[in-house]
Amino acid sequence: MGKFYIGQSVLFQKKFTQEDILKYAELTGDYNPLHVDCEYAKKSRFGKNIVHGMLVMGVMSKILGTQLPGCGSIYMEQNVQFKKPVYVGDSVEFKVKITSITNHIITLETNVYSGETCVVLGTAKMLYEGVE
């Protein structure tokens, strides 16, 4: 576990497209019109299509599983608060930072930003069993 330290962090950027939304809807069956129907979403409080919250967190899973802590880690827990919507076409920045390490358990901040605004506030616990 010597390769990890408190404060270690990674950043990842992603622009969500309508194609991303439709692929996610097809995979999960979540065709909520707030995500997939432009006319419906225009009439909603959001004014346009929003990205599925769990699609955003699926990208977070990719970061945790491939970057920090990366290969050899597995989710134990994820806490998440969706503070603001992510809209189709938005570019967001994922910020992941280690906050504690205990034995083989790594706790991380898992926040997502649109510009300066935190749109997703989260923490994760990962079990790390990587082979050195």
Contacts in CASP RR format, 6 or more apart in sequence:
PFRMAT RR
TARGET T0000
AUTHOR 0000-0000-0000
METHOD contacts of the structure
MODEL  1
MGKFYIGQSVLFQKKFTQEDILKYAELTGDYNPLHVDCEYAKKSRFGKNI
VHGMLVMGVMSKILGTQLPGCGSIYMEQNVQFKKPVYVGDSVEFKVKITS
ITNHIITLETNVYSGETCVVLGTAKMLYEGVE
1 101 0 8 1.000
1 104 0 8 1.000
1 128 0 8 1.000
4 69 0 8 1.000
4 98 0 8 1.000
4 101 0 8 1.000
4 106 0 8 1.000
4 128 0 8 1.000
5 98 0 8 1.000
5 101 0 8 1.000
6 98 0 8 1.000
6 99 0 8 1.000
6 100 0 8 1.000
6 101 0 8 1.000
7 97 0 8 1.000
7 98 0 8 1.000
7 99 0 8 1.000
8 68 0 8 1.000
8 97 0 8 1.000
8 98 0 8 1.000
9 68 0 8 1.000
9 95 0 8 1.000
9 96 0 8 1.000
9 97 0 8 1.000
9 98 0 8 1.000
10 63 0 8 1.000
10 67 0 8 1.000
10 68 0 8 1.000
10 95 0 8 1.000
10 96 0 8 1.000
11 93 0 8 1.000
11 94 0 8 1.000
11 95 0 8 1.000
11 96 0 8 1.000
12 59 0 8 1.000
12 63 0 8 1.000
12 67 0 8 1.000
12 93 0 8 1.000
12 94 0 8 1.000
12 96 0 8 1.000
13 91 0 8 1.000
13 92 0 8 1.000
13 93 0 8 1.000
13 94 0 8 1.000
14 59 0 8 1.000
14 91 0 8 1.000
14 92 0 8 1.000
14 94 0 8 1.000
15 89 0 8 1.000
15 90 0 8 1.000
15 91 0 8 1.000
15 92 0 8 1.000
16 51 0 8 1.000
16 55 0 8 1.000
16 56 0 8 1.000
16 86 0 8 1.000
16 87 0 8 1.000
16 88 0 8 1.000
16 89 0 8 1.000
16 90 0 8 1.000
16 92 0 8 1.000
17 88 0 8 1.000
17 89 0 8 1.000
18 49 0 8 1.000
18 88 0 8 1.000
18 89 0 8 1.000
20 51 0 8 1.000
20 55 0 8 1.000
21 35 0 8 1.000
21 36 0 8 1.000
21 49 0 8 1.000
21 51 0 8 1.000
21 52 0 8 1.000
21 55 0 8 1.000
21 88 0 8 1.000
22 36 0 8 1.000
24 30 0 8 1.000
24 52 0 8 1.000
24 55 0 8 1.000
25 31 0 8 1.000
25 35 0 8 1.000
25 36 0 8 1.000
25 52 0 8 1.000
28 52 0 8 1.000
28 54 0 8 1.000
30 52 0 8 1.000
30 54 0 8 1.000
32 52 0 8 1.000
33 40 0 8 1.000
33 41 0 8 1.000
34 40 0 8 1.000
34 41 0 8 1.000
34 44 0 8 1.000
34 46 0 8 1.000
34 49 0 8 1.000
34 50 0 8 1.000
35 41 0 8 1.000
35 49 0 8 1.000
35 50 0 8 1.000
35 51 0 8 1.000
35 52 0 8 1.000
36 49 0 8 1.000
37 49 0 8 1.000
38 48 0 8 1.000
38 49 0 8 1.000
41 47 0 8 1.000
41 48 0 8 1.000
41 49 0 8 1.000
41 50 0 8 1.000
42 48 0 8 1.000
46 85 0 8 1.000
46 87 0 8 1.000
48 87 0 8 1.000
48 88 0 8 1.000
49 87 0 8 1.000
49 88 0 8 1.000
50 85 0 8 1.000
50 86 0 8 1.000
50 87 0 8 1.000
50 88 0 8 1.000
51 85 0 8 1.000
51 86 0 8 1.000
51 87 0 8 1.000
51 88 0 8 1.000
51 90 0 8 1.000
53 82 0 8 1.000
53 86 0 8 1.000
53 120 0 8 1.000
56 86 0 8 1.000
56 92 0 8 1.000
56 112 0 8 1.000
56 120 0 8 1.000
57 78 0 8 1.000
57 80 0 8 1.000
57 120 0 8 1.000
59 94 0 8 1.000
60 78 0 8 1.000
60 94 0 8 1.000
60 96 0 8 1.000
60 110 0 8 1.000
60 112 0 8 1.000
60 120 0 8 1.000
60 124 0 8 1.000
61 75 0 8 1.000
63 94 0 8 1.000
63 96 0 8 1.000
64 70 0 8 1.000
64 73 0 8 1.000
64 75 0 8 1.000
64 96 0 8 1.000
64 108 0 8 1.000
64 110 0 8 1.000
64 124 0 8 1.000
64 126 0 8 1.000
65 71 0 8 1.000
65 72 0 8 1.000
65 73 0 8 1.000
65 126 0 8 1.000
67 96 0 8 1.000
68 96 0 8 1.000
68 98 0 8 1.000
68 108 0 8 1.000
69 98 0 8 1.000
69 106 0 8 1.000
69 108 0 8 1.000
69 126 0 8 1.000
69 128 0 8 1.000
71 130 0 8 1.000
72 128 0 8 1.000
72 129 0 8 1.000
72 130 0 8 1.000
72 131 0 8 1.000
73 106 0 8 1.000
73 126 0 8 1.000
73 127 0 8 1.000
73 128 0 8 1.000
73 129 0 8 1.000
73 130 0 8 1.000
74 126 0 8 1.000
74 127 0 8 1.000
74 129 0 8 1.000
75 124 0 8 1.000
75 125 0 8 1.000
75 126 0 8 1.000
75 127 0 8 1.000
76 105 0 8 1.000
76 125 0 8 1.000
76 126 0 8 1.000
76 127 0 8 1.000
77 123 0 8 1.000
77 124 0 8 1.000
77 125 0 8 1.000
78 110 0 8 1.000
78 122 0 8 1.000
78 123 0 8 1.000
78 124 0 8 1.000
78 125 0 8 1.000
79 122 0 8 1.000
79 123 0 8 1.000
79 124 0 8 1.000
80 110 0 8 1.000
80 120 0 8 1.000
80 121 0 8 1.000
80 122 0 8 1.000
81 120 0 8 1.000
81 121 0 8 1.000
81 122 0 8 1.000
82 119 0 8 1.000
82 120 0 8 1.000
83 117 0 8 1.000
83 118 0 8 1.000
83 119 0 8 1.000
83 120 0 8 1.000
83 121 0 8 1.000
84 114 0 8 1.000
84 117 0 8 1.000
84 118 0 8 1.000
84 119 0 8 1.000
85 119 0 8 1.000
86 92 0 8 1.000
86 112 0 8 1.000
86 114 0 8 1.000
86 119 0 8 1.000
86 120 0 8 1.000
90 114 0 8 1.000
91 114 0 8 1.000
92 112 0 8 1.000
92 113 0 8 1.000
92 114 0 8 1.000
92 115 0 8 1.000
92 119 0 8 1.000
93 112 0 8 1.000
93 113 0 8 1.000
93 114 0 8 1.000
93 115 0 8 1.000
94 110 0 8 1.000
94 111 0 8 1.000
94 112 0 8 1.000
95 109 0 8 1.000
95 111 0 8 1.000
95 112 0 8 1.000
95 113 0 8 1.000
96 108 0 8 1.000
96 109 0 8 1.000
96 110 0 8 1.000
96 111 0 8 1.000
97 108 0 8 1.000
97 109 0 8 1.000
98 106 0 8 1.000
98 107 0 8 1.000
98 108 0 8 1.000
99 107 0 8 1.000
99 108 0 8 1.000
99 109 0 8 1.000
99 123 0 8 1.000
100 106 0 8 1.000
100 107 0 8 1.000
101 107 0 8 1.000
104 127 0 8 1.000
104 128 0 8 1.000
104 129 0 8 1.000
105 125 0 8 1.000
105 126 0 8 1.000
105 127 0 8 1.000
105 128 0 8 1.000
106 125 0 8 1.000
106 126 0 8 1.000
106 128 0 8 1.000
107 123 0 8 1.000
107 124 0 8 1.000
107 125 0 8 1.000
107 126 0 8 1.000
108 123 0 8 1.000
108 124 0 8 1.000
108 125 0 8 1.000
108 126 0 8 1.000
109 122 0 8 1.000
109 123 0 8 1.000
110 120 0 8 1.000
110 122 0 8 1.000
110 123 0 8 1.000
110 124 0 8 1.000
111 118 0 8 1.000
111 120 0 8 1.000
111 121 0 8 1.000
111 122 0 8 1.000
112 118 0 8 1.000
112 119 0 8 1.000
112 120 0 8 1.000
113 119 0 8 1.000
END
